[in-house]
């Protein structure tokens, strides 16, 4: 029995579709249930950000999560397979028509991707002051709370609508199948079998 943590919403549905094709079984979370047990699998329906935590602590053997969430958490997990789902990028957003002033002694960045943002500016040897926000991040540069934002960008439409423009790309991201290290050693055959079957339907 393998336990797999899925992020709620579209990615979970698309992942379950891949499992349906791979294993010829119907996998659907009923109503508001958070656990789905079927065909030797237990699927957990958790928040996107929590997937790596469930896998890291061994509450799930496998998980499906974006590379951005993995990079943010900095956990030591095994990346098995790129599922090519939920493709987007983490990028800088600036007030339209402005540029980052790299001569400043410190750049103020609003984001919920704290570690990713820190890493990016540190590589450029730039001091950074992070303002952690959980939503409506686009407001920050408009009201003078920050010089820029670091956020997930799919099309850039949200930024545009809010008077921002997309700057440098920090990283490309998509949903990956990840594994807990202990689970991988103990259940290696089972896990590699799943990986192969999913790979075939991709």
N, C-alpha and C positions, 0 to 999 in steps of 0.2 A: 504493500500500500504506500503510494507516494502522495505527499501533501504539497499542493501548489498554490502559492499566494498570487492572486490576480488583482490588478488595480480596478476599482469600480468604474463602470461606464463603458465607453466605446472599445477601449483596448481589451477589456475582459471579454466582451462579446466577440470581437474579431479573433481573439486567441482561442476561445472555445470553438469557433467555427473551424479553426485549423485542427484542433483536437478531434472534432467530429469527422473531418475528412480523413485524418490519419488513423482513427480507431473505429470508424463506422458506428459511432454511438452518438446519441443526442445528448448534449450537455447544456442544460439551462438552469440558472438559479431561479427557483420559484418565488413569487411574490417578493418579500423583503428578506428572504433567507440569506444568511451569510456563509453557510456551508452547503456544499453540494457533494454528495458521495455517490460515485458511480464507476463501474468498470475498473475497480482497483485504484481509483483516484479519489482524493479528497481535495476539492477546490475551496479556497477561502476567498471571500470577497472583502478586500480591505482598501483603505485609502492608498492612493498612488505612493505618497511619501513614506508610508509604513511598510511597503512590500520588502525592502531590503532589511528592515529591522526583524520582521518575522523570519526571514531566511537566515540572517546572521545568527539569531538566537536559537535556530533549530526548530522553531515552531512550524516551519515549512521547509521541505527539502529543496523545492524549486520556487522560482518566482518569475514574474514578467514585469519588467520595469524599464523606464527610459534611462539612457546613459547619463542624462543630466542629473537624475535623482541619485544614481550610483556615485557619480563624481562628487556630488554634494555631501553624501553620507560618508564617503571615504572608508567604506567597509571592505574587508578582505573576502571577497566572494568570487566564485568562478563564473566567468562569462561563457556561456555555452554556444549561443546562437543569436544572430541578429534576425528578428522576426519581420523586419521591414514594415513595422506598423508605427503609426503615430510619428512619422518623420517630421522633424522641425529643427530649429537651431536655437542656441542660446546666443543672444546678441546684445549689443549696446543700443540704447535708444536715447536720442538727443532731441531737444527742442528744435523743431524744423528751422533750417537755415543757420543753425549754430554748429560750432565744432568744439571738440574738447580742447581745453587750454592745457597743454602738457607742460607749460612753464610754471604752472601753479605749484605751490609747495605740497598741496594735497588735493586730491579729487574726491568729491563727495558722491557716493553712489547709493541709490535706493534699489533694493532687491530683496528677494527671498532666497536667492542663490548665493549665500554669503561666501562659502568656500570657493566656488567657481569664480566669483568676481574678484576675491582677494588674490587668488592664484594668477589671474590674468594681469592685474595691475602690478603685482609683485614681479612677474616676469619682465615687465617693462620698467622695472626699478622705480615705480611710482608709488608714493605714499597714498593710502586710500582710507577714507572714513566711510564705513558702511552704515547705512540707515536701513534697518531690517523692517520691511513692510510685508503684509500678508495679502494685500489686494489693492486694486485701483492704483497700481504702481505708476501708471502713466502720468498721474497728477504731479508727482514729486518734482520734476524739472520745471513744470509750468508755474508752480507756486514758490519756487526758490528753495525747496527742501533739499534738492540735490542738483549736481551738475549733469548727471545722466542716470539712466537706469540700466540694469542688466536683467533681461527677461527672456522668456520663451517666445519665439516668433515663428508662426506658421506661414502667413502670407504677408504680414506687415500691416494689414488693414486696420487692426485695433490701434496701432501706434499712429497711423495716418489720421484716423478719425479723431484722435485726441491731440493733434497738433505736434506729433513727434515724427522723427524719421529714423530709420534703422541704420545704425553705424556698423562698426566691426563685428564680424561673426567670431564668437569665442569658441564654440564647438557645435558640431552637428550631432543630433541625437535621434534615436529611434528605440523602439521597445526591444529589449533583449531577454532571452531566457537565461536566468542565472541559477546557480546552485550553491547550497551550503557545502563547505569543504568536507566536513565529516560525512555528510550524506553522500557526497560524491565518492568518497573512498569506500563506504560501507555498501552503497547500492549502485555501484558504478555501472554494472551491466544494464540494470533497469533504466537508469538515467540516460545512458548512451543510446539505448534502444528508442527511448522517447525522442531524443535529439534527432536520430536518423529518420524516424517516421515523420516528424514535423518538417525536417529539411526536405523530404520528398514532396510534401504538399505545398511548399513555399513557391 
